[in-house]
Each structure stands twice: as C-alpha cells, then as structure tokens.
C-alpha cells in the first residue's frame, strides 16, 4: 500500500498520539518552522515506523515542513516530532530559514552604491 493510499488522518487524536508516542516535542528542543526545508539523507528501511519512512520517501527532493504535512495529511506539530526523530538519527537534513531579516539600512546602502555605478 503506498502512502497516497493510506488515510493518515483517520483515527482522530488517538492515532496522532500513537504516531508520536505521546510526545508533543522533543528533549532537544528543535523547533521546525513551516518553511524549513527538509531533505532525506538516506532511503527508508524495512521495519521503520511508516510515517518516518513516508517522510524519507517524499523528501528525496527538498520540501518544506508545511508541504510534508500536506503530503502526509498530518498536523505540522506531529510532523515536527517525527522530523526531530529523523534529525537525531541523521536520516534527514534540515535547512532552517534565516532567523534574522537583513538590515534595511545595509540594503539601501548597497542599492545606492549600485545606482552610482
């Protein structure tokens, strides 16, 4: 059965509790932004938790956390817990968004300098 044939969201909150093992976060306190890009570092292995394997399959090319959530029909909070597991096992790579916007004064100075050329 492929991941598109499965109804990940069925079963209500109990299903989500089972998927995450009752965790709402991780000990490592890694927080994934919805636009964090995730890419697989390896293929899924037999015996893996189905949701972990599905993430590795869909992330062969970089996808954002929001896109992964949509592909698996799981809430972003649940996807975040699963991604934390995979990151701890070094099965994925996360490319976090810039935490600070560039300085507007610097950008204006660069634009001004370029206009003077």
Secondary structure, DSSP 8 states (H G I E B T S, - for coil): --TTTS-TTTTHHHHHHHHHTT-SS-TT-----TT-EEEESS---TTS-HHHHHHHHHTTS-EEHHHHHHHHT--HHHHHHHHHHHHHTT-EEEE---SS---HHHHHHHHHHHHT-
